Amino acid sequence: MLIRRNILLALMFLWIFPTIILAGPRIVHITKNTVIVRMGADGQDLVYQVVGTDKEDMELYYYNGNTQILKKISPPKKLRPFGPQVNQGKMLYAAGNFYKKVDVYLYDLKTNKHQVLEKDVAWIPTMALTSSQNGHHLFYDAAKDFDGLAAHVTYRGAGVGNMSQGPWQISGPIFRRADIPPQYHEQIKNEYPSVSVQPSNDPLMVFQNNEYGTPNIYSFNLSSKSFVRLSPSGFYQERPAVSERLIAWEESERGFSVSNESEMVILDRHSGELFRNFPKGFHFQVRAFGPYAIYGVKRAPSAATPSIRVYDVNTKVEYQAQNCFPGSIFDFVPVSEGLYVAQKVSSSSSRILFATWDEIKSECR
């Protein structure tokens, strides 16, 4: 049975903090008899996946902060849904189970219509969803088998840069295809896509590739269709994130699933400046939005307690965002106004908190 590493990491997010909520964040939404394990957000639109009863696990949930209306979304064929992402009224997600292949769907929140994009993907895809004036842009990784071999990133959308509507696939290896025997091409993995279509003259996707035996990070320019290898290192470079301002990823000696220590690497796309050498500890699950990198850490003075940090490349300051979000946390999503956090309250309930960027930079004091 394959459980994608990012699904396993969601279970690692059982964070233990004091339960007192400090000044700043507000409770946006509360769930009962379910715990949120994956979440997507776009402005006031929130979508999430839960763990609860067998029946509740089979649905996704859409909550609008303006109307405060909660809506259940049932995938076709009574399949279990995973990893929803939302943008401009559309939701991208996968549905299936751990023992069989899954399907990839695009769902319209207004018309309630599902569109199947790909069937029988061999593992749980990691997905990215964004939009521009041309329409929506969808990226997800798919594999030939349950070990993730021959994985590629698929693009579908309204056209961005010089890319057509799709489906269009990025299949590795990147630079050395002619040097690697064809029978080994099936061992290549391209996964964990993240995309920013801003600035419009430099739309970029970043992803993880294992062409050189250990994971590396590549960027792919959607206009020029050119690749750049960002992490020429013998260490594991994993699970990147990109915004219009920065690219960030994790670096560790043996990979995030087994390493006890890891580094956060942040690249400023404007200046080319590289930020690293943060205090020693474990860094994981980075998100990117504008000038902000948001990530989890386990390091001194509380090395046994995971917490949230936000690094701002404009101020070159790492903010103690865990002051805003004490409690057991499973996921977090940045939006233009601030940061949403899904927090476990008890064994059978959770809530979504929100703090603005100004509150986070004041560390909710």
Order of alpha helices (4+ residues) and beta strands (2+ residues): alpha-beta-beta-beta-alpha-beta-beta-beta-beta-beta-beta-beta-beta-beta-beta-alpha-beta-beta-beta-beta-beta-beta-beta-beta-beta-beta-beta-beta-beta-beta-beta-alpha
